[in-house]
Amino acid sequence: MPAHATEPDTTTDPLARERAHLGASRAALRAMREDVQALDIRDVTANWVNAAVLEAQIEERVKALADLSHTPLFFGRLDYLHAVGAAEAEGAEGERFYIGRRHVHDADGDPMVIDWRAPVSQPFYRASKKDPLDVALRRRFGYTAGDLTAYEDEHLSDPAEAAQSSKLLQAEIERPRVGPMRDIVATIQPEQDEIVRSGLGGTVCVQGGPGTGKTAVGLHRVAYLLYAHRERLARTGTLVIGPNASFLHYIEQVLPALGELEVRQSTVDDLVASVEVRSTDAADAAVIKGDARMAEILRRAVRSHVTPPTEPVVVVRGSRRWRVPAYTLEEIVGQLLERDIRYGAAREALPQRIAHAVLVQMEQAGEAPDDRVQDAVARNPAVKAAVKAIWPPVEPAKLVLRLLSDAEFLAAHAEGVLTADEQKTILWAKPARSVKSVKWSPADAVLIDEAGDLVARTHSLGHVVLDEAQDLSPMQYRAVGRRCSTGSATVLGDLAQGTTPWATASWADALRHLGKTDAVVEELTAGFRVPREVIAYASRLLPAISPGLAEVESVREAPGSLSVRAVAADPTGPADPADLDAAVVAACVESLAHEGSIGLIAADARIPALAEALEAAGMPYLAPGEETTASSRLTLVPASLAKGLEYDYVVLDEPAAVVDGEPDERTGLRRLYVALTRAVSGLTVLHAAPLPEALEA
């Protein structure tokens, strides 16, 4: 397919015409924004509440109509063979549509840019020579710093033109990145687009190796669902869950380019943060606390607070005394327990059930009580005292505190669920005196969240996107599942990148804990980000870390993208750590000679020494999550925070140290696999110690 570079700007120049359309589209977008800013709502609002709501809506609209100068307003064009229906094309007529991040229309209401999420835009991603979808021409645009500088055409309905890969698409994927994550809306592939546009009602799980675009799929999907189901999701809510704050900061910069400004984001830890987390568990304790068996222990512990009634309830109203015998109370309590409703809901129902039993007696005595009488009886001191004795309130944090500090209480509810050794592992050596004095761990917070849901239902959202899902424990999956129990989810991850001791073994297990067993599992195996040489090197680890998982097949040939260098030890004595530090600094200098971002990834324990070496060499560096600039392109990344990040060039320090920094070899090798696959253009590996055997294989 022909790719057209910059040519002289003349009226007959196609590139000049496209630039003119871009300029006119930006002007139209400004006019749309000015029209909204000029709205006078003084005569259309009935009261101050209506005015405040309308002002907030106008403010949101103004934000949505902002022109992002460094983000292409449109990135493609479709020329159809036949006219497209006006309704399907958002009111447009004719055969040519510019595809971009948002809809833009001119003063007459005719579309100048079509939102990439609109039905008429779908063929931009899915049309092919085999199935052109009535598209005669697909044009892709190339940009440099926001300026339209090139285009290339595919004549999909011309049998004389052979199918070729897109050079501009390849260039966009490989484009050196300084600043936010690269523009991804133009790089979605047909198999990814199919997942993006799947319906809101079903849950989708995407297994994808490094560079297969699973995060891009997740972000596109939430943006598409907000476009296609905006009113419904405005009521029910959406949430993107990521592994850490750095990762969330990294991806939130992409959403405006997808047409969305406001999407709530959270980590799992923040999601369940009802108590202050001030400590971490040993790996063996965290694994047990994260086990789904803990849900049954908590259920038993919560229900154990219900005490069978032994005394009748006597309600005095005026001169009459109404007696509810103990056996009737016992029957009511039994019915509530059999229904297995939440503890708090049952506790609220109990006084009404007791009051109803009194009303039955009143009616039998010839009285005609109504609902007001029943409510009054339910509030009677005798009834309230009985409810407090039979079904006392439960505070989730206090319950978990007792479970983890009282060996007898834990044993009573863990019988047949946890072994004696497992119980001993999770018991605190020094019990805390109060909830506030406890040094809670992240796993404890998840247990409290589970207990909280047993007491009162957790609010469910319309859709949740869960990225890097392979690292969650069963109890964390349950916590996320509660947030979409009546909605749907998009689950993204790679089993080979599971770097927690409790990492999931299969997606079937994960989806069962999430409560979405009917989810569709899709696998992405085509790699678009990591060069073929680099991913092939990292894939040597797969047999050891995730047997049976398909290797990523990169579509990118990049000869010379991988360099593995041994730092020779001094033959007269042991290796000097300073030699490795100096070699790493030199490799960073070498990488900085290229355009784009540089990531120096090392075992967490090596970060202080490397930071000192960089400072001594006068090389400024950033922390993960800080935005790169033209003058500051090097980021020092602990291996524990590398997941989900990408850099044009990566320098990896001492692979053996990355492996040794984890509690077991498999987790260490998985952490190494993540570190090896963060590069877009080039990877340099430096080591003084022998490489792990799995990598040498």
N, C-alpha and C positions, 0 to 999 in steps of 0.2 A: 504494500500500500504506500502511496506517496506521502512523504512527510515534508511540509513546506516550512522553510526557515524564514527569518525576517527579510522582507523585500522593500524596495523603495515605496514610500507612502504616496500612492497616486489613487485617483478616483477609480481606476480600473483594477486596482490591486485587491484580490480577495481578502488578504489579511487586513488591509486598510478598512474594508467594509465591515469586517468582523470587529475591528477595534472601534469603529464608529457605532456599531450596535451596542458594544459594551459601554461606551460613553453615554449613549442615549438611554440605556437601561439603568445606569447609575443615576442619571438625571431624573428618570421616572421614579426611581426608588426614593430619591430625595423629595420629589413632589408628593409622593404618597405619605411620607413622614410629615411634611409640612402641612398637608391637609388635615392630618390627625391632630397635630399640635395647634391648629387654628380652630378646632372645634369649640363652640360656645355651648356649655351645658346648663347655663343659668335658667333657661326657659323650659328645660325638659326633665328636670328633677323635682320630685314632689317634696322631698325633705332632705335633711343633711345626710341621712344614712344612704339614700339613693345617690346623692352627689358624691359621697366618699367612695362608694363602690364604683361608680362610673369613672371617677378620676383615676382610681387604681387601674381599671381596665384600659383607660387611655394611656396611662404611663407604661403599662406592659406592652401595649401596641407600639408605642413610640420606640421602646427598646428593641422590639422585634424587627422594626423597619430600619435599624441602624445599618449603615454601609460599612462592612468590615474591609478596610482598605487593602489588607494583605491576604484576604481570602477571595478567590475568584467568585464573582457573582454567578457566572455560568461556566461550565467546563465541557459542554458538549452540545451537539446539534443533531437533530433527527430530521431527515427529509423523507416523508412518506410517499409511497407510490400513488395513494389515493387519499382523498380528503378524510379527515378524522371527524367523528361526530362532535358537535359543539359541546355537548354536556360532558363527554368523556375528556375533552381537552380544556376543561376549566373555562369554557366560554370562547375558546379560540376557534378561528376558522382558517382553512388553508392546510398546507402540507408541511410546513417547516416549524420546528419547535426548538428553542434553546433550553437546555436542561441545566438547572443550577440549584443552589442551596435553598432558594425560596421563590415564591411567586412574585412577579413584578408585572404591573400593567401600565399602559399609557393613559393619557387623559381621557380617551374614549372607552377605556375598560378592556381594550384588547391586550392579550398577554404578550409580553416581551420576553419573559423568562418563566419557564414552568418548573414548579417544585419537583425535585428528583423523586419525591414520594408519590406523585400523582400517577394514576394508571397509564396515562399516555407516555410517561417517561420510562416505563418498565422495559420496553424494547432496547433502550440504550444499554442496559446491562445484559439482556438475554438474547438479543438478535444475533444470528450467525449466518454464515454462507449456507449452511444446511437448512436453517429455518429463519429466514430474514424478517418474519413477522410484519410484512408489508413495508419494510424500510428499504428505500432505495439507497440512501447515503447516511452513514454515521460519521460525524466529524468530531474529533477530540481536539481540545485546545491545550496548548502549553503556555505556562505563565512563569515569569521571573519577577519576584518581589512585587506581585500584584499586577504586573503589566503583561498583556497578551502578546506573546512573542512568536508563537508557531501554531500550526495546526496540521492534522493529518486526516485523510479520508479513507473510509472503507466503503466500496460500492458493493453492498451486500447482495443486490439483485442482479449484478453483472456477472454472468457465468464466465466471462473471459478473464476476470481478475481473480487470481488465486488467493486463498485465505492466508493471511500472514499475521504474526503477532504484532501488537501495537508497540511501536517504538516510544511514543509519548507516554503510554501507560507504564512501560518499563522504566522510562526516565523518571516518572513521578514517584515510583516505588523506590528508586535508587537515589533520588534527589537528596543531596546533603541537607541536613536539618539543623538549623539554629533557631531556637525559639520553641513554640509549641509543637506537639506531635504533628507529623506531616499531614497534609490534606488527604483524607482517605475517602471522601465521598465519591471521587472519580475513579477509584481503583477497585471497587467491588466487582467480583467475578460472578458469572451466572449461577454457579452452585451456591455461592454465598447469598446472592440476591433472593434465591428461592427460600432460604431460611429467614432472611430479613422480612419478607412479605408474607410469611405464614400467619394464620389467623390468631387473634387475641385469645380465643378460648382454650387453645392447647399449649402445653408446656413442651419446650424444645431443649434438648441437651446436646451441646456441640463439643465433641472430642476433637481437639486440634493441636497438632504439634507446634513447635516454635515457628513463627513466621507464616502460619496458615491463615491469619487474619481473624481469629475467633473473637478478639476484643473488638475489632472493627465491626464484625457481624453483630455483636451485642449492642454496641452504641447505635448502629444504624437501625437495629430492630426497635429499640426504645423510641428513637426519633420517628420511625415509620408508624409505630402504634399510636404515638401521641398525635400524629397527623390524621391517621385513619379513624381513630376512636377518641378524639379530643374531649368531647363532652363527657363521655363515660369515665375516662381516666382522670378528668379534672375532678370528678366526684370521688373516685375510689383511690386515686393516687398511684404514683410509680416510684420506684426506688432502684438505684444502682448500688450494688454492694461489691467492694473491692477489698484486697488483702491488707492494705495499709494506707495511711494518709498521703504518702508520697505518690503512690499509684493513682489515687483518686484525684489529686491535684494535676497529675499528668494527663489523665483522660478528660477532665472537665474542660480543658482548653479546646477539645475537639467539638464539643456539642454545638457551639454557635455556628460552626461551619456546616453542621447538619440541619440547621434551621431551628434549633432548640436552645433557649437561654436558661430555663429554670427546670432542672431535674435534680431531685433530692439524691444525695449520695451518702454512703455510710460504710464503715467497716463493721464486721460482725461484732467486734468488741464494743464499739459505740452503740450498736443496736441493742445490746443487753446491759448497758451501763446503768443499772439501778443502784449500784454500790460503787465506791471508789476502789479501783484495783491498785494494790500496792505491792504485790509480790507475784512470783511465778512458781508453779509446781515443778517438782522433779518429773522427768519424762514418764516414769512408770505410773505415778499418781495421776498425771494429766490424762494418760491413755484411759485409765479406769473411769475417771470422772467424765470423760467424753464418750464413754460407752453407752449405747442405747439402753442397756440394762438399768442404768440409773433412773430412767424415766419411771420404771415400775416401782423402784424403791421409793421414789418421791411420791408416787400415787398412793402407795400403802401408808407412807408417813402422814400425808395430808388426811386421809380418811380415818386414820387412827385417832384423830381428835374427836370424832363423833362418839358420844357416850350413850349407850342404850338407856332410855328413861326407866326409872324405878318408882317414881312418885307421880300421882295424878296432878293435873293442873286445875285449880279452882279459880274461876273468873267471877268476880262480884260486879253486878250491874244493878244499881238501885237496891231494891230489897231482895233481889234474886241472886242465887249462887248457882253457877253452872260448872259441872265437874266433868273433865275429860279424863277418863281412867288411863292408867299407865299402859294397859295393853293396846288402847287405841293410839296412844302416842307412839308406841313401839311399831305399830302397823304403818303409821304415817312415815316414820323415820326409815323403815325398811323399804317402802315404796320409793322414797327419794334416793336411797342408796342404789336400788335396782336400776333406776333411770340413768345412773352414772353421769349425771350432769355436773357441771363445775361446782366446786365446793361452795363458792360464794353465792351462786345462783340458788342452790339448794337451801342455803342458810336464809336467803331472802324469802324463799317459798314456804319455809316451815311455819312462821307465824300465821301466814294466810291459811295454811292447811289446818292448823289448830283452831283458828277462828271459824273456819268453815264447819268444823265438827261441833263448835258451840252453836252456830246458827242452825244446824240441823236439829239440835235439841230445842232451840227456841221455836222453830216452826212446828215441831211435834207438840209443843206446849200451847200452840194456838197463836203465837205471835207472828208478825209479818216483817221481819228485819230486812233491810236493804243493804246495798254495798257499803254505805256509810257506816252502818252498824258493824259490818265485818271488819272494816278498816280500824274502827275504834277498838274492837276486841283484839285485833292483832297488835295494837299498841298498848294493850293493858299491861300493867307492871308484872302480873303473874305470868303472862305469856312471854314477855321479854326476858324474864328471869329464867323461864324454862328453856327458851332458845339458847340463852347464853350458857346454860349448863349442858344441854344436849349437843349443841352445834356451835362451839365457841369460835370466835374469829381466829384466822391463821395468818401470820405475817411470814411471807416467803423467806426473807433473809434470816429471821429467827429460826425457822424450821431447818434451813440448811446449816446454820450454825450448830444446832443441836445434833443433827445427823453426823457432822464431821468432828464433833467434840465429845459426844456421849457414846461410848462403845456399846453399851447395852441397847440404847435406842436404835443405833445403826444395825446391830445384830438382829434385833427383833424384826426389822423391815427388810433386811437383806438376806434373810434365810432362804436358801435355795436359789439365790440370785448371784451373790458374790461369795467367793470362798473366804475362809477366815484370814488367809494371807492377803487377799485383795482388800478386805475390810481394814486390816491393819495398815496397809499402804496408804489409804486415803484419810485415815484418822489423823488429826492434828496431835503433835507431840505435846504442845502446850495449849490447852483450850483457852479461847478468849473469853473475857467476861461479858462483853456486849457486842452488838452488831457494829457499833462505831469503832471499837478497838480492834476488830478483826483486820488482818492484812489479807484481804481477799485476792484470789488469783483470777485470771481470765476464765478458767474452767469453773470456778465457784460461781462467777457471775452468770454463766450459762445455766447452771443448776438452779439458781435463784429465779432466772427467767422462766424455766420449766415449771417450777413451783408456782410462780405467779400466774401462769396460764392455767394451772389446775384449779386455782382459786377464782380467777376472772378471765374471760376470753380475751386473747390478744387481738387487737384491731388488724384486720386483713386489708391489704392493698389490692389494687387491680392488676398490677404486673410488677414483678421483681426480676432484675437482671443480676445474676450472681456470677462474678468473674473469679478466676483462679479457684474454682470450687473444689478441686482435688485435695486441697489442704484442710478442709473442714472435718471436724469430728462428727460422729453420728448425732451427738447432742446439739452441735452447732447447726447441722442440717435441720434438725427439728425446730430450732429457734427461727431459722429463715423460713421454713415451711409454714410456721404459724403466721408469718407476715403476708403470706399469699394463699391462705387456706381456702378462700373463696375466689381467688384470682388465678393467674397463670404465672409461669416463670420462664426465663431463658437462662439455662445453666451452661457456663463456659468453663472449660478446663482441659488439662492434659495430664493423664494418669502418670506419665513419665516424669512430670515436674512436681510430684507430691513430695514436699520436703518437711513434713511434720511427722512425728512418730505415729500419729493416728491417721495419716493420709488414707484416703479411701482406696479400696482394692478394686472396685468395679463401679461403673455408673449405675448398674442395677441396684446395688446396695445403697448408693447415695440417693437415688430417686425414691427408694422405699422409705428412707429416713425423712426425706423431704415431703413425703406424702403425695408424690406425683408418679405413681407406678405406671400410669398410662402415657407417660411422656415419650416423644419420638426422639431417638438418639441418632444424630447425624455425625459423620466423621469427615473431617477435612484433612486431606493428605497432600494437597498441592501447596508447596511453600512458595511465597512471593517475596519474603523479606530477607531471609538468610541465604547467602550464596551457597551454591551446591557443594563446593569444597569444604566449607565450614560445617554445614549440617551433616555431611557424610562423616566428618571427623567426630562430631558429637554423638552421632548415632551408633558409634562403636560401643557406647555405654548401654544401649537399650536392652540387650540380652540380660544384663546384670540388674537393671533397675525396673524394667517393665517387660518381661518376656511375652512375646506374642503381639505386642503393639506394633502397628505398621510404621515403617520409617517414613519421614517426610521426604517427598520428592521435589526438590527445588527446581523451579523453572528458570533460575538465574545462573548463567555461566559467568564466573568472575575469576579467571586465572590469576593466581598470585594473591588471592584474598586471605590465605591462611599461612601463618608463619609460626613454627614451633621452635623455640630456641632454648638450648640448655646453657645455663650460666656455669662455666667451668669453675671447679674449686681450685684453690691454690694447691699445687702439687706438693708443697712443703708442709702443709698443715690442713686442718679442717676448713670447710667453706666459711667464708666471712659473710654474714648477713648483709653487710654494707655493699658487697659486690652485687647481690641481687637487687637491692634498692637502687643502686646506680644504673643497673641495666634497665630496670623498670622506668626510671625517669628518662633515660635515653630513648626508650621505646615510645614514651608519651610525646617527647619532643619530635620524634620521627612522625608520629601520627598527626600531630598538630600542623605538620607541613601540608596535610590534605585539607580540603574544605569540609566543614561539617562538625558535628559533635563528637567528643571523645569520652569514652567511659573507661576509667581505670577500676577494675573489679578485683577484689582481694578478699581473703578470709577475714572475718570480723577482727580477729586477733592481730592481723597484720596492718590494720588501718592506721593506728597511731604512728608506727614506724614510717609508713609510706607518706603520711601527712607531713611528718617532720622532714623527710627527704625532699618532698615537693617544695616545702617552704624554704629549705636551705638552697634549693636551686632557683628560687625566685619565681616559681610557677604558681599562679593563683588557681584555685580549684573551687568547685561548687559541691554542695551536698545534694543527694538525691531529692528530686522535687523542685529544686531551684531552677529557674528558667535560664537556659543558655543564651548568651548574646554573642555578637561578633567579636567582642574583646575577651570573653570568658567562656571557653568552649569545653573545658576539661572538668569532668565530674568524678569525684572519688566515691566509689560505691562499695559498701560492705556487701559481701555475697548474700547475706540474709535479706537484703532489700533490693536485689537485682531483678527479681521476678516481675515480669510485665513491662519492664523498661527496655528501651532500645537506643542504640547510639550508632552513628555512622561507622566509627572505628572503636574497637575495644582492645584494651591491653589487659590480659588476664595474668595476675601474679600467682605463682606457686599453686598449681592444682592440688597437690597433695595436702597443702594446708587447708584448702577449702573442704576437702573430704574429712580431714581429721577434726575439723571444727564442729562436726555433727555427732550425735550420740551413737550412731551406728553407721556401718559402711554404706548400706544401701541408701540411707538418707543423704549421706555425704556425696555419693556419686550422683544422686538426683540434683543436689545443689550445684554440683559441678556442671551437670548437663544444662541447667538453667544459665549459668554464667557463660558457658561456651556458645550459647545461641542468642546473645544480645546484639550481635554486630550486623549491620546492614551492608557494609562495604568491605570491611577487613577486620581480621582477628589476629592478634599477636599473643602467643602464649610463652611465658618465660618461667623456667623452673630451675632450681638448684638441686632439689630432691628428685628422686626417680618419679616418673609419672605413674599414676595408678595402673595396675595391670590391665584393667578393663579397657583403658584408653590405648594401651600399647598393642592390644590384640589385633 
